[in-house]
Amino acid sequence: MRLSTELLEFQERGGFPQVLKDIFNPTDQASMELDSVYQLKQLCKAFYEKKDNLSQELVQSLDALANERPWTIKMKKKHFDTASNNLLTDVEYMRINAERERIKKYQDITKGSAYTYYKILKRLTDEGAK
């Protein structure tokens, strides 16, 4: 008797078609958020929104560079010695100066690190001797 009553109530609520409809078309947000397809959709949506924002920022940066490019080229031409047609020498000097700066920075870093290690070793040997 109880089983037939439950079956009758189940049929009145829509039966299996209603159960399938509820599974494939959830109406409450909590059950929808648990669905893996919904989560994947949200991840894809977030990815493409972020990608769109990054592409817009890149386009804006490239526009700014394109607008300033003629001025930059003009300034580069101004600082080269075009009268003597010695551009290769100018470029070589620029390369040498850049290399000199790189070496100087590397020396400063290594001297600082070496001095730090020296202080640590000195402290360790002084404490070890006590």
Rosetta constraint file for C-alpha pairs under 8 A:
AtomPair CA 1 CA 5 HARMONIC 6.28 0.50
AtomPair CA 2 CA 6 HARMONIC 6.27 0.50
AtomPair CA 3 CA 7 HARMONIC 6.12 0.50
AtomPair CA 4 CA 8 HARMONIC 6.05 0.50
AtomPair CA 5 CA 9 HARMONIC 6.21 0.50
AtomPair CA 6 CA 10 HARMONIC 6.08 0.50
AtomPair CA 7 CA 11 HARMONIC 6.21 0.50
AtomPair CA 8 CA 12 HARMONIC 6.22 0.50
AtomPair CA 9 CA 13 HARMONIC 6.28 0.50
AtomPair CA 10 CA 14 HARMONIC 6.63 0.50
AtomPair CA 10 CA 15 HARMONIC 5.32 0.50
AtomPair CA 11 CA 15 HARMONIC 4.44 0.50
AtomPair CA 13 CA 18 HARMONIC 7.27 0.50
AtomPair CA 14 CA 18 HARMONIC 4.80 0.50
AtomPair CA 14 CA 19 HARMONIC 7.52 0.50
AtomPair CA 15 CA 19 HARMONIC 6.51 0.50
AtomPair CA 16 CA 20 HARMONIC 6.15 0.50
AtomPair CA 17 CA 21 HARMONIC 6.09 0.50
AtomPair CA 18 CA 22 HARMONIC 6.09 0.50
AtomPair CA 19 CA 23 HARMONIC 6.24 0.50
AtomPair CA 20 CA 24 HARMONIC 6.16 0.50
AtomPair CA 21 CA 25 HARMONIC 5.66 0.50
AtomPair CA 21 CA 26 HARMONIC 7.83 0.50
AtomPair CA 22 CA 26 HARMONIC 5.21 0.50
AtomPair CA 22 CA 27 HARMONIC 7.39 0.50
AtomPair CA 26 CA 31 HARMONIC 6.79 0.50
AtomPair CA 26 CA 32 HARMONIC 6.01 0.50
AtomPair CA 27 CA 32 HARMONIC 7.57 0.50
AtomPair CA 28 CA 32 HARMONIC 6.48 0.50
AtomPair CA 29 CA 33 HARMONIC 6.16 0.50
AtomPair CA 30 CA 34 HARMONIC 6.74 0.50
AtomPair CA 31 CA 35 HARMONIC 6.78 0.50
AtomPair CA 32 CA 38 HARMONIC 6.68 0.50
AtomPair CA 33 CA 38 HARMONIC 6.26 0.50
AtomPair CA 33 CA 39 HARMONIC 6.55 0.50
AtomPair CA 34 CA 38 HARMONIC 7.53 0.50
AtomPair CA 34 CA 39 HARMONIC 7.36 0.50
AtomPair CA 35 CA 39 HARMONIC 6.40 0.50
AtomPair CA 36 CA 40 HARMONIC 6.08 0.50
AtomPair CA 37 CA 41 HARMONIC 6.03 0.50
AtomPair CA 38 CA 42 HARMONIC 6.21 0.50
AtomPair CA 39 CA 43 HARMONIC 6.23 0.50
AtomPair CA 40 CA 44 HARMONIC 6.16 0.50
AtomPair CA 41 CA 45 HARMONIC 6.04 0.50
AtomPair CA 42 CA 46 HARMONIC 6.11 0.50
AtomPair CA 43 CA 47 HARMONIC 6.10 0.50
AtomPair CA 44 CA 48 HARMONIC 6.17 0.50
AtomPair CA 45 CA 49 HARMONIC 6.10 0.50
AtomPair CA 46 CA 50 HARMONIC 6.12 0.50
AtomPair CA 47 CA 51 HARMONIC 6.06 0.50
AtomPair CA 48 CA 52 HARMONIC 5.95 0.50
AtomPair CA 49 CA 53 HARMONIC 6.27 0.50
AtomPair CA 50 CA 54 HARMONIC 6.17 0.50
AtomPair CA 51 CA 55 HARMONIC 6.08 0.50
AtomPair CA 52 CA 56 HARMONIC 6.17 0.50
AtomPair CA 53 CA 57 HARMONIC 6.25 0.50
AtomPair CA 54 CA 58 HARMONIC 6.12 0.50
AtomPair CA 55 CA 59 HARMONIC 6.15 0.50
AtomPair CA 56 CA 60 HARMONIC 6.25 0.50
AtomPair CA 57 CA 61 HARMONIC 6.20 0.50
AtomPair CA 58 CA 62 HARMONIC 6.10 0.50
AtomPair CA 59 CA 63 HARMONIC 6.05 0.50
AtomPair CA 60 CA 64 HARMONIC 6.24 0.50
AtomPair CA 61 CA 65 HARMONIC 6.25 0.50
AtomPair CA 62 CA 66 HARMONIC 5.99 0.50
AtomPair CA 63 CA 67 HARMONIC 6.13 0.50
AtomPair CA 64 CA 68 HARMONIC 6.31 0.50
AtomPair CA 65 CA 69 HARMONIC 5.83 0.50
AtomPair CA 66 CA 70 HARMONIC 7.81 0.50
AtomPair CA 68 CA 72 HARMONIC 6.27 0.50
AtomPair CA 69 CA 73 HARMONIC 6.13 0.50
AtomPair CA 70 CA 74 HARMONIC 6.10 0.50
AtomPair CA 71 CA 75 HARMONIC 6.21 0.50
AtomPair CA 72 CA 76 HARMONIC 6.22 0.50
AtomPair CA 73 CA 77 HARMONIC 6.19 0.50
AtomPair CA 74 CA 78 HARMONIC 6.16 0.50
AtomPair CA 75 CA 79 HARMONIC 6.43 0.50
AtomPair CA 76 CA 80 HARMONIC 6.54 0.50
AtomPair CA 77 CA 82 HARMONIC 7.56 0.50
AtomPair CA 80 CA 87 HARMONIC 6.63 0.50
AtomPair CA 80 CA 90 HARMONIC 6.63 0.50
AtomPair CA 81 CA 85 HARMONIC 6.80 0.50
AtomPair CA 81 CA 86 HARMONIC 6.53 0.50
AtomPair CA 81 CA 87 HARMONIC 6.67 0.50
AtomPair CA 81 CA 90 HARMONIC 7.27 0.50
AtomPair CA 82 CA 86 HARMONIC 6.74 0.50
AtomPair CA 82 CA 87 HARMONIC 6.78 0.50
AtomPair CA 86 CA 90 HARMONIC 6.44 0.50
AtomPair CA 87 CA 91 HARMONIC 6.10 0.50
AtomPair CA 88 CA 92 HARMONIC 6.11 0.50
AtomPair CA 89 CA 93 HARMONIC 6.15 0.50
AtomPair CA 90 CA 94 HARMONIC 6.19 0.50
AtomPair CA 91 CA 95 HARMONIC 6.16 0.50
AtomPair CA 92 CA 96 HARMONIC 6.13 0.50
AtomPair CA 93 CA 97 HARMONIC 6.04 0.50
AtomPair CA 94 CA 98 HARMONIC 6.12 0.50
AtomPair CA 95 CA 99 HARMONIC 6.17 0.50
AtomPair CA 96 CA 100 HARMONIC 6.08 0.50
AtomPair CA 97 CA 101 HARMONIC 6.20 0.50
AtomPair CA 98 CA 102 HARMONIC 6.22 0.50
AtomPair CA 99 CA 103 HARMONIC 6.16 0.50
AtomPair CA 100 CA 104 HARMONIC 6.14 0.50
AtomPair CA 101 CA 105 HARMONIC 6.16 0.50
AtomPair CA 102 CA 106 HARMONIC 6.18 0.50
AtomPair CA 103 CA 107 HARMONIC 6.09 0.50
AtomPair CA 104 CA 108 HARMONIC 6.21 0.50
AtomPair CA 105 CA 109 HARMONIC 6.24 0.50
AtomPair CA 106 CA 110 HARMONIC 6.13 0.50
AtomPair CA 107 CA 111 HARMONIC 5.93 0.50
AtomPair CA 108 CA 112 HARMONIC 6.13 0.50
AtomPair CA 109 CA 113 HARMONIC 6.19 0.50
AtomPair CA 110 CA 114 HARMONIC 5.89 0.50
AtomPair CA 111 CA 115 HARMONIC 6.06 0.50
AtomPair CA 112 CA 116 HARMONIC 6.23 0.50
AtomPair CA 113 CA 117 HARMONIC 6.20 0.50
AtomPair CA 114 CA 118 HARMONIC 6.04 0.50
AtomPair CA 115 CA 119 HARMONIC 6.25 0.50
AtomPair CA 116 CA 120 HARMONIC 6.32 0.50
AtomPair CA 117 CA 121 HARMONIC 6.07 0.50
AtomPair CA 118 CA 122 HARMONIC 5.98 0.50
AtomPair CA 119 CA 123 HARMONIC 6.06 0.50
AtomPair CA 120 CA 124 HARMONIC 6.16 0.50
AtomPair CA 121 CA 125 HARMONIC 6.07 0.50
AtomPair CA 122 CA 126 HARMONIC 6.01 0.50
AtomPair CA 123 CA 127 HARMONIC 6.12 0.50
AtomPair CA 124 CA 128 HARMONIC 5.94 0.50
AtomPair CA 125 CA 129 HARMONIC 6.09 0.50
AtomPair CA 126 CA 130 HARMONIC 6.62 0.50
